[in-house]
Amino acid sequence: MPQDEAVVGCTGTVLIGTRGSAGPGEILVRVRGGSETFLAWSENPLSAGVTVLVIESRGCREVGVVEWVDPLDALGEGITGAG
């Protein structure tokens, strides 16, 4: 199965929740100048609307994902009156 390395490292949004080892969900990823959907596998169940990071390509439009929280978002929380 050909791997799709372009999607690895991209973030996306869960459209249909994953079920951990019980089955995949579906995610929407911004890649190649557009948006594409992939079947997504995760170690733990993830709900619709969660932001994920693609950590592996499994070929055939299937990817492995983990929940993602942008670390730069935390930097803005402690800054008040900047500028």
Backbone as CSV, one residue per row, in Angstrom:
resi,resn,N_x,N_y,N_z,CA_x,CA_y,CA_z,C_x,C_y,C_z
1,MET,0.841,-1.185,0.000,0.000,0.000,0.000,0.885,1.246,0.000
2,PRO,0.654,2.170,-0.916,1.461,3.387,-0.942,1.139,4.288,0.246
3,GLN,2.192,4.823,0.857,2.029,5.729,1.982,1.801,7.143,1.451
4,ASP,1.067,7.952,2.194,0.818,9.342,1.832,1.546,10.213,2.844
5,GLU,2.847,10.392,2.642,3.667,11.118,3.608,3.319,12.602,3.687
6,ALA,2.667,13.175,2.675,2.315,14.603,2.686,1.385,14.942,3.838
7,VAL,0.595,13.991,4.298,-0.392,14.261,5.346,0.202,14.122,6.754
8,VAL,1.321,13.404,6.882,1.940,13.217,8.197,2.446,14.566,8.709
9,GLY,2.066,14.919,9.934,2.437,16.199,10.525,1.370,17.264,10.366
10,CYS,0.339,16.980,9.579,-0.767,17.924,9.405,-1.763,17.768,10.550
11,THR,-2.496,18.844,10.820,-3.575,18.763,11.796,-4.904,18.684,11.061
12,GLY,-5.888,18.166,11.759,-7.214,18.040,11.175,-8.274,18.065,12.255
13,THR,-9.513,17.905,11.831,-10.656,17.908,12.738,-11.421,16.599,12.570
14,VAL,-11.795,16.002,13.694,-12.567,14.764,13.660,-13.988,15.069,13.203
15,LEU,-14.418,14.400,12.135,-15.793,14.536,11.634,-16.687,13.461,12.235
16,ILE,-16.187,12.240,12.254,-16.892,11.093,12.838,-15.947,10.500,13.873
17,GLY,-16.382,10.441,15.118,-15.528,10.017,16.226,-14.850,8.671,16.014
18,THR,-13.605,8.592,16.489,-12.875,7.324,16.445,-13.308,6.483,17.640
19,ARG,-13.056,5.188,17.552,-13.471,4.282,18.626,-12.291,3.525,19.217
20,GLY,-11.107,4.111,19.146,-9.928,3.431,19.657,-9.673,2.165,18.856
21,SER,-9.371,1.082,19.531,-9.080,-0.177,18.842,-10.330,-0.805,18.216
22,ALA,-11.525,-0.292,18.546,-12.774,-0.850,18.016,-13.076,-0.383,16.594
23,GLY,-12.363,0.646,16.106,-12.610,1.069,14.740,-12.233,2.509,14.482
24,PRO,-12.130,2.854,13.208,-11.715,4.206,12.838,-12.872,5.188,12.829
25,GLY,-12.501,6.448,12.766,-13.445,7.520,12.529,-13.044,8.189,11.225
26,GLU,-13.476,9.417,11.038,-13.132,10.154,9.829,-12.677,11.549,10.216
27,ILE,-11.617,12.028,9.542,-11.099,13.367,9.809,-11.022,14.177,8.528
28,LEU,-11.015,15.495,8.692,-10.826,16.429,7.592,-9.492,17.115,7.823
29,VAL,-8.604,17.031,6.823,-7.251,17.566,6.929,-7.020,18.574,5.813
30,ARG,-6.399,19.719,6.149,-5.979,20.688,5.136,-4.610,20.247,4.648
31,VAL,-4.552,19.833,3.383,-3.298,19.334,2.809,-3.319,19.587,1.304
32,ARG,-2.155,19.792,0.731,-2.021,19.984,-0.717,-2.879,21.140,-1.252
33,GLY,-3.035,22.197,-0.473,-3.793,23.358,-0.926,-5.300,23.200,-0.879
34,GLY,-5.789,22.167,-0.240,-7.227,21.940,-0.123,-7.532,21.176,1.146
35,SER,-8.708,20.587,1.199,-9.117,19.764,2.339,-9.480,18.377,1.841
36,GLU,-9.024,17.362,2.572,-9.299,15.977,2.204,-9.728,15.203,3.441
37,THR,-10.542,14.167,3.235,-10.964,13.310,4.337,-10.157,12.018,4.326
38,PHE,-9.951,11.480,5.524,-9.225,10.235,5.712,-9.900,9.420,6.797
39,LEU,-9.809,8.098,6.699,-10.180,7.247,7.818,-9.093,7.425,8.860
40,ALA,-9.460,7.577,10.112,-8.493,7.874,11.166,-8.577,6.863,12.298
41,TRP,-7.440,6.325,12.645,-7.309,5.381,13.756,-6.607,6.095,14.904
42,SER,-7.062,5.846,16.131,-6.430,6.426,17.317,-6.374,5.373,18.413
43,GLU,-5.429,5.539,19.317,-5.297,4.598,20.426,-6.508,4.685,21.358
44,ASN,-6.960,5.916,21.591,-8.115,6.160,22.463,-9.242,6.767,21.641
45,PRO,-10.485,6.543,22.030,-11.607,7.149,21.308,-11.513,8.675,21.316
46,LEU,-11.855,9.297,20.188,-11.859,10.744,20.052,-13.219,11.179,19.518
47,SER,-13.771,12.232,20.101,-15.095,12.723,19.717,-15.029,13.636,18.505
48,ALA,-16.157,13.774,17.826,-16.270,14.715,16.715,-15.942,16.113,17.211
49,GLY,-15.230,16.877,16.387,-14.860,18.236,16.723,-13.475,18.387,17.333
50,VAL,-12.875,17.278,17.768,-11.544,17.320,18.373,-10.496,17.590,17.290
51,THR,-9.486,18.397,17.622,-8.367,18.631,16.714,-7.356,17.506,16.898
52,VAL,-6.846,16.989,15.786,-5.900,15.873,15.832,-4.656,16.191,15.018
53,LEU,-3.576,15.473,15.332,-2.323,15.527,14.590,-2.135,14.181,13.915
54,VAL,-1.869,14.187,12.620,-1.624,12.944,11.889,-0.191,12.500,12.186
55,ILE,-0.031,11.299,12.753,1.290,10.810,13.129,1.798,9.699,12.226
56,GLU,0.919,9.129,11.406,1.364,8.083,10.480,0.379,7.933,9.335
57,SER,0.900,7.496,8.209,0.064,7.143,7.062,0.002,5.630,7.003
58,ARG,-1.191,5.098,6.871,-1.369,3.648,6.781,-1.687,3.212,5.362
59,GLY,-1.616,4.143,4.414,-1.942,3.834,3.024,-3.445,3.798,2.829
60,CYS,-3.872,3.769,1.591,-5.308,3.670,1.245,-6.173,4.690,1.982
61,ARG,-5.665,5.930,2.103,-6.399,7.028,2.740,-6.750,6.736,4.194
62,GLU,-5.869,6.008,4.883,-6.022,5.744,6.312,-4.809,6.298,7.033
63,VAL,-5.066,6.928,8.198,-3.996,7.544,8.973,-4.139,7.200,10.445
64,GLY,-3.045,7.340,11.167,-3.043,7.248,12.618,-2.988,8.657,13.181
65,VAL,-3.766,8.944,14.223,-3.843,10.287,14.783,-3.769,10.269,16.307
66,VAL,-3.401,11.422,16.862,-3.482,11.670,18.307,-4.176,13.011,18.507
67,GLU,-4.788,13.196,19.669,-5.408,14.484,19.971,-4.325,15.551,20.013
68,TRP,-4.631,16.748,19.514,-3.649,17.814,19.400,-4.165,19.092,20.035
69,VAL,-3.323,19.671,20.884,-3.570,20.999,21.431,-2.354,21.818,21.048
70,ASP,-2.547,22.886,20.318,-1.442,23.712,19.845,-0.727,24.340,21.044
71,PRO,0.562,24.054,21.238,1.274,24.620,22.387,1.381,26.137,22.324
72,LEU,1.276,26.734,21.151,1.328,28.187,21.048,0.077,28.851,21.597
73,ASP,-1.030,28.119,21.661,-2.251,28.677,22.256,-2.028,29.001,23.720
74,ALA,-1.242,28.193,24.431,-0.983,28.403,25.852,-0.148,29.659,26.079
75,LEU,0.683,30.036,25.140,1.500,31.231,25.299,0.667,32.497,25.369
76,GLY,-0.409,32.544,24.625,-1.259,33.725,24.589,-2.097,33.911,25.828
77,GLU,-2.318,32.844,26.605,-3.187,32.930,27.773,-2.594,33.773,28.892
78,GLY,-1.265,33.753,29.061,-0.649,34.475,30.166,-0.224,35.885,29.808
79,ILE,-0.430,36.297,28.582,0.012,37.619,28.163,-1.170,38.587,28.171
80,THR,-1.030,39.659,28.935,-2.069,40.689,28.954,-1.415,42.035,28.682
81,GLY,-2.054,42.860,27.947,-1.563,44.204,27.676,-0.296,44.233,26.831
82,ALA,-0.071,43.202,26.051,1.135,43.182,25.217,1.022,44.259,24.155
83,GLY,2.102,45.039,23.988,2.133,46.033,22.925,1.760,47.315,23.415
